[in-house]
Amino acid sequence: MNKHEYNKNKKDELVKLLTKFKNGEVQLDEIANMVVMKTPTINTPYFRNTKSKATALYGIKREPIVMYKPQWMRLSKVFSGGKDCAFNKYFFNTTTF
């Protein structure tokens, strides 16, 4: 079953439930128990490897941020050092936002 068929089946099920509610066959609390709410997606960034052996970071912006391992390693050096790292010094000690 593809995504389109799945969505159509779910829509048909919902229409049937609402029709039964309209005709007085089921109560609203019964419908609430029958309908499965979609769980919200987690907005945490995650990594994936690409076909070209690069690493892509998803979840920061619309497009993935793609860099090769040496580039990620250079970037990781910026964040080492806690409050004294270059990232924190730049973003938390400047007033030009």
C-alpha positions, 0 to 999 in steps of 0.5 A: 500500500502506498502513501496515497492509498493509505491516506485515502483509506484513513479519510474513508474511515474518518468519513464513516465515523463522522457519518455514524456520529451524525446519525447518532450511532456513536458518541463523540467520546467513542470517536475520540477513542477510535481515532489515532492522533498523529504523533508530532515529529521530533525536531532534533537534528540528525546526521546521514551519510550520502552516496558520495561519502559525505555527511549531511545534517538534517533538521537545522534548515530546509536543506541539509548541511552537507560536508565531508569528514575533514570539514566536520572535524574542523568545525567540531574544533570550534565548539570544544572549550565550552564557554571559551569556544569560538562559537560561544565567543562570537554569538554570545559576546557580540551585539550585532544580531 
